[in-house]
Structures are given as structure tokens and as C-alpha cells.
Amino acid sequence: MTLVALPATQERIASSIDRTTRWAEESIDYFREKQKEGVGVDQNIFAIIQGGTDNVFRKKSATELCAMDYDGFAIGGLSVGEANQDMYDTVEWTTQFMPEEKPRYLMGVGTPEDLVENVSRGIDMFDCVMPTRNARNGTLFTSFGKVNIKKLEFKTDEGPIDPECECIVCQTYSRSYLRHLFRAKEITYFRLGTIHNLYYYLHLMKQMREAILEGRFENFKSEFYAKRKLR
């Protein structure tokens, strides 16, 4: 696939889509031939839909790629500078052209809010550096929103990062201790912060999966945002 930074001209996006489709055809043919030879038989291959935030281009790219024998399909080229609502609208438009029986993967996204919003629009999978990068910079994700552990208010706070979290960090260490580790530039903080954020993200996805299976996703989404208003 070829990624285009936004905003971009119509010509540039069209060129990117044509190249992406051509490469996708070559890739899937090569991949399936190698599997016949016993290579990569346990691997999956995804095609990556492009098109910026233009509905016509997204439909074209999705239609062309989803006609091929890929194991799953990704939406790429978003979260590259466009407004969040533009990303949400593009995802909602694009997923209607993607098969429901195969995984839908949104690349490079994002905040907990982004995950909730895009799951509600039909996305199954995500990847992002945010949990680890933000942990290293002192930002920890919680059920009630973000916590900046660098703040003075946590100097004597003996509570956990997130009282609703069952990760080993929240069950063992206080906010004040984690703040001390961060201020002291102790590498242990970076590990503990990363463990917590990754646990939070994995648990959030687990909660959404269970809510979908139980037919209460909209209630989950409302509660998710209600907790954030309490801070």
C-alpha cells in the first residue's frame, strides 16, 4: 500500500489507490503460490484500503481490494493529521464495503475514545504506539480518563492509578510512588507505566467484545463516557 499524508490532491490520492490495488494483486498471488509450496501456511495476509477522507476513493479502494482473496482487510491512511470526526466518518463509510466475516483492522489508532468510537463503526482490530509512548511520557490511561503522573497533586496520593483496574501495577503501587519513580528517572517507572497502559487497553477491548456478545454495547459506550465526565 502507499500512504498519502492529508490533505492531498485528488490526483495524488487516485495514484495511490491505483498503485495499492496493483501491488495488492501481485502480493496475494505471490502469497498464495508460496502457501501451495508450504511457506507461510499459518500466516494471514491483509489488504490495506486507502483513499484519504474522500468517500468516492474509499469506496473504490475497498471494492477493489475486498474482491481479492485476503484473510482480512485494514483501513490505512487515517490518523495522519485529519480531524477525529473526519476519521470516524471515513471509517463508518468504508466498513460498509468490507466483508463482515473477515477481520477489519484500523491502522495506527488510537486513544481509548478512538477505540470505542471505531468499534461502534465496525472495527475489530487496532494497533498504536500510544499506550507505550504515553506511559513513557507520564500519561496513564484510566476508566475515568487520562492521569498525568507528573503532577504535584499525586505527590502524597496513596491510591492506585485506577481504582477499577486489576493490573499488577494498580494492585501493588500507589500514584505517589509511581510519581516518585518518574521524577527520579527510575527505569522501573517506564516498565510499570507501560504494563498498566497495555493492560488497560487490552481490558477495554475485552469489555467491548463482551458487551457486543451480550447485546449491550450502546449501554457500555454511554457508561464509558459518563465516567469521564466525573473527573
C-alpha positions as CSV (number, residue, x, y, z in Angstrom):
1,M,0.0,0.0,0.0
2,T,1.1,3.6,-0.4
3,L,0.3,6.1,2.4
4,V,-0.6,9.7,1.5
5,A,-0.4,12.4,4.0
6,L,-3.5,14.5,4.4
7,P,-4.6,16.9,2.9
8,A,-3.7,15.7,-0.6
9,T,-4.8,16.4,-4.1
10,Q,-7.3,14.2,-5.9
11,E,-4.6,13.2,-8.4
12,R,-2.2,12.1,-5.6
13,I,-4.9,10.0,-3.9
14,A,-6.0,8.4,-7.1
15,S,-2.4,7.5,-8.0
16,S,-2.0,6.0,-4.5
17,I,-5.1,3.8,-4.9
18,D,-4.1,2.5,-8.3
19,R,-0.7,1.6,-7.1
20,T,-2.1,0.0,-3.9
21,T,-4.5,-2.2,-6.0
22,R,-1.8,-3.2,-8.4
23,W,0.6,-4.2,-5.5
24,A,-2.2,-6.0,-3.7
25,E,-2.9,-8.2,-6.7
26,E,0.8,-9.0,-7.0
27,S,1.1,-9.7,-3.3
28,I,-1.9,-12.0,-2.9
29,D,-0.9,-14.0,-6.0
30,Y,2.6,-14.5,-4.6
31,F,1.5,-15.2,-1.1
32,R,-1.0,-17.9,-2.2
33,E,1.6,-19.5,-4.5
34,K,4.1,-19.7,-1.7
35,Q,1.5,-21.3,0.6
36,K,1.0,-24.0,-2.0
37,E,4.7,-24.7,-1.6
38,G,4.2,-25.0,2.2
39,V,5.6,-21.5,3.0
40,G,3.6,-19.3,5.4
41,V,0.7,-21.7,5.7
42,D,0.0,-20.5,9.3
43,Q,0.2,-16.8,8.3
44,N,-2.6,-14.4,7.4
45,I,-2.3,-11.5,4.9
46,F,-4.3,-8.3,4.9
47,A,-5.0,-5.7,2.2
48,I,-4.9,-2.1,3.2
49,I,-7.7,0.2,2.0
50,Q,-6.6,3.8,1.1
51,G,-8.4,6.9,-0.2
52,G,-7.9,9.7,2.3
53,T,-11.1,11.1,3.6
54,D,-12.8,11.0,0.2
55,N,-15.8,8.7,0.1
56,V,-15.6,8.0,-3.6
57,F,-11.9,7.0,-3.3
58,R,-12.5,4.9,-0.2
59,K,-15.4,3.0,-1.9
60,K,-13.2,2.4,-5.0
61,S,-10.3,1.1,-2.9
62,A,-12.4,-1.0,-0.6
63,T,-14.4,-2.5,-3.5
64,E,-11.3,-3.4,-5.5
65,L,-9.3,-4.9,-2.5
66,C,-12.2,-6.7,-0.9
67,A,-12.8,-8.6,-4.1
68,M,-9.5,-10.3,-3.6
69,D,-8.7,-13.4,-1.5
70,Y,-7.3,-11.7,1.5
71,D,-7.6,-13.1,5.1
72,G,-8.6,-9.7,6.5
73,F,-8.8,-6.0,5.5
74,A,-7.3,-2.9,7.0
75,I,-8.2,0.7,6.8
76,G,-5.0,2.7,6.4
77,G,-4.1,6.4,5.7
78,L,-6.1,7.8,8.7
79,S,-5.0,9.4,12.0
80,V,-2.4,11.3,9.9
81,G,-3.5,14.8,10.7
82,E,-7.1,14.9,9.9
83,A,-9.8,15.9,12.5
84,N,-11.1,13.0,14.6
85,Q,-14.6,13.3,13.3
86,D,-13.3,13.1,9.7
87,M,-11.6,9.8,10.7
88,Y,-14.8,8.5,12.3
89,D,-16.9,9.4,9.3
90,T,-14.5,7.8,6.9
91,V,-14.4,4.6,8.9
92,E,-18.2,4.5,9.1
93,W,-18.4,5.0,5.3
94,T,-15.7,2.4,4.5
95,T,-16.8,-0.5,6.6
96,Q,-20.0,-1.0,4.7
97,F,-17.9,-2.2,1.7
98,M,-15.8,-4.6,3.8
99,P,-16.9,-8.2,4.4
100,E,-18.4,-8.9,7.8
101,E,-17.0,-12.4,8.1
102,K,-13.3,-11.2,7.9
103,P,-11.4,-9.1,10.4
104,R,-11.5,-5.3,10.0
105,Y,-8.3,-3.6,11.2
106,L,-7.9,0.2,11.7
107,M,-4.2,1.1,11.5
108,G,-2.4,3.4,13.8
109,V,-5.3,4.3,16.1
110,G,-5.5,5.5,18.9
111,T,-6.9,6.9,22.1
112,P,-9.4,4.9,24.2
113,E,-12.1,7.1,22.8
114,D,-11.0,6.3,19.3
115,L,-11.2,2.6,20.0
116,V,-14.7,2.9,21.4
117,E,-15.9,5.1,18.5
118,N,-14.4,2.9,15.8
119,V,-15.6,-0.4,17.3
120,S,-19.1,1.1,17.2
121,R,-18.5,1.6,13.5
122,G,-17.5,-2.0,12.8
123,I,-13.8,-2.2,13.5
124,D,-12.3,-5.3,15.1
125,M,-8.6,-4.7,15.5
126,F,-6.2,-1.8,16.2
127,D,-2.5,-1.1,16.6
128,C,-0.9,2.0,18.1
129,V,2.2,3.2,20.0
130,M,0.0,5.3,22.3
131,P,-0.2,3.0,25.3
132,T,3.6,2.6,25.5
133,R,4.7,6.0,24.3
134,N,2.3,7.9,26.6
135,A,3.3,5.8,29.5
136,R,7.0,6.7,29.0
137,N,5.9,10.4,28.9
138,G,4.0,10.2,32.2
139,T,0.4,9.8,30.8
140,L,-1.6,6.8,32.2
141,F,-5.0,5.7,30.9
142,T,-7.8,5.0,33.4
143,S,-11.5,4.3,33.5
144,F,-12.0,8.0,34.3
145,G,-9.7,9.5,31.7
146,K,-6.0,10.3,31.5
147,V,-3.8,10.7,34.5
148,N,-0.6,12.8,34.2
149,I,1.5,11.2,36.9
150,K,4.0,14.1,36.8
151,K,1.5,16.4,38.6
152,L,2.2,17.7,42.1
153,E,-1.3,16.6,43.2
154,F,-0.1,13.0,43.2
155,K,2.9,13.6,45.4
156,T,1.1,12.1,48.5
157,D,-1.7,10.2,46.7
158,E,-1.7,6.7,48.1
159,G,-4.4,5.5,45.8
160,P,-3.9,3.3,42.7
161,I,-3.7,4.7,39.2
162,D,-7.2,3.4,38.5
163,P,-9.3,2.0,41.4
164,E,-11.2,-0.1,38.9
165,C,-8.1,-1.7,37.3
166,E,-6.9,-5.2,38.3
167,C,-3.5,-5.0,36.8
168,I,-0.5,-5.8,39.0
169,V,0.6,-2.2,39.0
170,C,-2.7,-0.9,40.4
171,Q,-2.9,-3.7,42.8
172,T,0.7,-3.1,44.1
173,Y,1.8,0.5,43.8
174,S,0.4,4.0,44.6
175,R,0.2,7.1,42.4
176,S,2.7,8.8,44.7
177,Y,5.2,6.0,44.4
178,L,4.9,6.0,40.6
179,R,5.3,9.8,40.5
180,H,8.4,9.4,42.6
181,L,9.9,6.9,40.2
182,F,9.1,9.1,37.2
183,R,10.6,12.2,38.8
184,A,13.7,10.2,39.8
185,K,14.0,9.0,36.2
186,E,14.0,5.4,37.5
187,I,13.6,3.0,34.6
188,T,11.2,0.9,36.8
189,Y,8.5,3.5,36.2
190,F,8.6,3.1,32.5
191,R,8.1,-0.6,32.8
192,L,5.3,-0.2,35.3
193,G,3.5,2.6,33.4
194,T,3.7,0.5,30.2
195,I,2.3,-2.6,31.9
196,H,-0.6,-0.6,33.2
197,N,-1.5,1.1,29.9
198,L,-1.3,-2.1,27.9
199,Y,-3.5,-3.9,30.5
200,Y,-6.0,-1.0,30.3
201,Y,-6.2,-1.2,26.5
202,L,-6.5,-5.0,26.5
203,H,-9.2,-4.9,29.2
204,L,-11.1,-2.2,27.3
205,M,-11.2,-4.3,24.2
206,K,-12.3,-7.3,26.2
207,Q,-15.1,-5.2,27.8
208,M,-16.3,-4.1,24.4
209,R,-16.2,-7.7,23.0
210,E,-18.3,-8.9,25.9
211,A,-20.7,-6.0,25.6
212,I,-21.2,-6.8,21.9
213,L,-21.8,-10.5,22.5
214,E,-24.3,-9.7,25.3
215,G,-26.1,-7.1,23.1
216,R,-25.4,-4.1,25.4
217,F,-22.7,-2.2,23.5
218,E,-24.6,1.1,23.4
219,N,-25.0,1.0,27.2
220,F,-21.3,0.2,27.6
221,K,-20.5,3.2,25.4
222,S,-22.7,5.5,27.4
223,E,-21.1,4.4,30.7
224,F,-17.6,4.7,29.2
225,Y,-18.2,8.4,28.6
226,A,-20.2,9.0,31.8
227,K,-17.2,8.0,33.9
228,R,-15.0,10.5,32.1
229,K,-17.4,13.3,33.0
230,L,-16.9,12.6,36.7
231,R,-13.3,13.9,36.7
